Amino acid sequence: MDIKRSGSQPSTKGPDAYFTGHVRIDPLFQAAAPGRVLGRVLGACVTFEPGARTAWHTHPLGQTLIVTSGWGWVQSEGGPNMDIRPGDVVWCPPHEKHWHGATTTTAMTHIAIQEALDGKVVEWMEKVSDEQYQA
């Protein structure tokens, strides 16, 4: 059994290359072998301040988001901008281009879980424009 004590892993700032606005990433876990999963499963608690969001991105094996507080938005390329609130669980399928973040007025926190394929969990793309974000 392994217990990751709250506060035992340092928070990091979401890199400006991949995020707009103030974003804090708190690592939760990184599952290692042995296991049935080829690769690693990673989990992090991500907090977006109002107006903050990810860049467009995909995940080779998909991503699960569990909203824990606040009010946010998520959008897949070509789809509508959708509200997400505490208790909502979002599944982003493999290779689906999407973004997620807080609304313009309310912070949002979610737990993000994704599995690595050949050591990679995400493919970052261009930033979400203000027009796309507010659509």
C-alpha positions in Angstrom: 0.0 0.0 0.0 1.2 3.5 -0.9 -0.3 6.6 0.5 0.4 9.9 -1.2 0.0 12.5 1.6 -1.8 15.7 0.7 0.8 18.4 0.1 3.7 15.9 -0.2 4.0 16.5 -4.0 4.7 20.0 -5.1 2.2 22.0 -7.2 3.3 23.3 -10.5 2.1 26.2 -12.7 0.5 25.2 -16.0 3.1 26.0 -18.6 2.3 29.1 -20.7 2.9 27.1 -23.9 -0.1 24.9 -23.2 -2.4 27.0 -21.0 -4.0 30.4 -21.1 -4.4 32.2 -17.7 -3.5 30.9 -14.2 -3.6 27.1 -13.9 -2.2 25.1 -11.0 -1.4 21.4 -11.4 -1.3 19.1 -8.3 0.0 15.6 -9.1 -2.1 12.8 -7.5 -0.7 9.5 -8.8 1.3 7.7 -11.4 0.6 4.0 -11.4 3.5 1.8 -12.2 4.1 -1.9 -13.0 3.1 -4.5 -12.2 -0.3 -4.1 -13.9 -2.3 -5.0 -16.9 -1.9 -1.6 -18.4 0.9 -1.2 -21.0 2.3 2.1 -19.9 1.3 4.3 -17.0 -1.9 5.8 -15.8 -1.5 9.4 -14.5 -3.8 11.5 -12.3 -3.6 15.2 -11.4 -5.9 17.7 -9.8 -6.0 20.8 -12.1 -7.3 24.2 -11.0 -8.2 26.9 -13.5 -8.8 30.4 -12.4 -11.6 32.4 -14.2 -10.7 32.7 -17.9 -8.0 30.0 -17.8 -8.0 27.1 -20.1 -5.9 24.5 -21.9 -4.7 24.7 -25.5 -6.3 22.4 -28.0 -4.9 18.9 -27.4 -5.5 15.1 -27.9 -4.7 12.1 -25.8 -3.5 8.8 -27.4 -5.6 6.7 -25.1 -8.2 9.2 -24.1 -8.8 11.2 -20.9 -11.3 11.2 -18.1 -12.1 14.5 -16.3 -13.9 14.5 -12.9 -15.1 18.0 -12.0 -14.7 18.6 -8.3 -15.5 22.3 -7.9 -16.6 25.4 -9.7 -18.0 25.8 -13.2 -16.1 25.1 -16.4 -16.4 24.6 -20.1 -15.2 21.8 -22.4 -15.3 21.6 -26.2 -14.4 19.1 -28.8 -13.4 20.4 -32.2 -16.5 21.1 -34.3 -18.8 20.6 -31.3 -20.5 23.1 -28.9 -18.9 24.6 -25.9 -20.5 22.7 -23.0 -20.9 23.5 -19.3 -19.3 21.2 -16.7 -20.0 21.3 -13.0 -19.1 19.4 -9.8 -19.8 15.7 -10.1 -19.8 15.7 -13.9 -17.5 13.1 -15.5 -16.2 13.8 -19.0 -14.7 11.2 -21.3 -12.5 12.5 -24.1 -12.0 9.6 -26.6 -8.5 8.9 -28.0 -7.3 11.4 -30.6 -10.3 13.7 -30.1 -9.1 17.3 -30.3 -10.5 19.2 -27.4 -9.9 21.9 -24.7 -11.2 22.5 -21.1 -11.1 25.2 -18.5 -12.9 27.6 -16.2 -15.7 30.0 -17.3 -14.9 33.7 -17.6 -16.2 34.4 -14.1 -15.8 31.2 -12.1 -12.8 29.0 -11.3 -13.0 25.2 -11.9 -11.1 22.2 -10.6 -11.1 18.8 -12.1 -9.2 15.5 -11.6 -7.6 14.5 -15.0 -6.8 10.8 -15.6 -5.0 9.6 -18.7 -2.9 6.7 -19.7 0.5 6.9 -21.4 1.1 5.2 -24.8 4.8 4.8 -25.5 5.5 7.3 -22.7 3.2 10.0 -24.0 -0.1 11.1 -22.5 -0.9 14.3 -24.5 -0.3 15.9 -27.9 -0.5 19.7 -27.5 -1.7 21.9 -30.3 -2.5 25.6 -30.9 -4.0 27.8 -28.1 -7.7 28.3 -27.9 -8.5 31.8 -29.2 -10.7 34.2 -27.1 -13.4 33.9 -29.8 -13.4 30.1 -29.6 -13.4 30.2 -25.8 -16.3 32.6 -25.5 -18.4 31.0 -28.3 
